[in-house]
C-alpha cells in the first residue's frame, strides 16, 4: 500500500530563506500535501531613507541610522528579509495608525508573493498547501490565505485529501503580548467543537491547530512577567503555555494526528491517547527550516522524520 505523506512546518514568521527551504524540501520529498500551522507574519520592520548616490540609511535602535552604499544594498536587504524583516521607507511625522497600516500591507504582500512562488513550484506536482493563521497573523493575512489560489485556508472549513479530513484552528490562547488572534479557552473549545461537527470520522481526521495542547511537552516556553508596559524573562525557567481546550478536544475526539507550532523552542512528538501531536519548532530568525515528514498507511502512522536545514 502506498504511503500518504505530509510535509509540515510552522511559524515561518516572514523569513524568505525559511520559506524557500520549505518549498525546496517539498520538491525533494514529493509529499501528498504540505501543511503550515500558522504564524506567517514576521515580527520586525526596518525603515530606510534614500540618500545621495542612491545610498540608503536604515533606522536602528535608539534612533541611530546605518548608512549602506548602493552597491551593498541588495545583499544587506536579502539578509534582513531572510530573517523575517520587512522594509518600509521612512515617512516623517507619520501617525502610528498609518505606519501600522503600511506594515500590515507589507505582510500581506510578502505572503501573496510566497504563495504565488509555491504555486508555481508545487502546482506542477499537484501538491496542495493546507494552512491556517496563527496568533501573530492579522485578519489581512487570513483574507490573503482565503483569496489566494496557492493555499487552502483550513480556517474556512475542513477539507478532504487522500481520504483524510483536515481541519484547522488559527488562534492561540491568551499571551502576554496581546497578539491579533487570541481567544479564551472557552472560545477555542467552541470553535473546535464546531469543527468536530463537520468531521465524519475522527480516527481519520488531521488537525492543524496553531497552539499545542497544554502539558504535552510541545508547549514549553520561557516564563515572563509584565511590569507596567514592559516584559522581562524570569530566570532560565520554562513552563507549559499550551491550550487546555485543545488538549481536552484531543482527549475526547482522538483525531489521527494534530500539527501545531506556536512554541518555537519546544519541537517534538507527543501522544495523547492514540493521537500523535507534532510541533516542528522554528528557527526562522536564522533562515533555517524545521519540519516533519509524516507517512500514513492504512489509516495509521507508518513513520516520521524531522528535518532541520
Buried (B, 14 or more C-beta within 10 A) or exposed (E): EEBBBBBBBBBBBBBBBBBBBBBEBBEEBEBBBBBBBBBBBBBEBBBBBEEEEEBBBBBEEEEEBEEBEEEEBEEBBEEBBBBBBBBBEBEEEBEEEEBEEBBBEBBBEBBBEBBEBBBEBBEEEEBBBBBBBBBBBBEBBBEBBEEBEBBBBBBEEBBEBBEBBBBBBBBBBBBEBEBBBBBEBEEBBEBBEEBBEEBEEBEBBBBBBBBBBBBBBBBBBBEBEEEEEEEEEEEEEBEBBBBBBBBBBBEEBBBBBBBBBBBBEBBBBBEBEEBBBBBBBBBBBEBBBBBBBBBBEEEEBEEBEBBEE
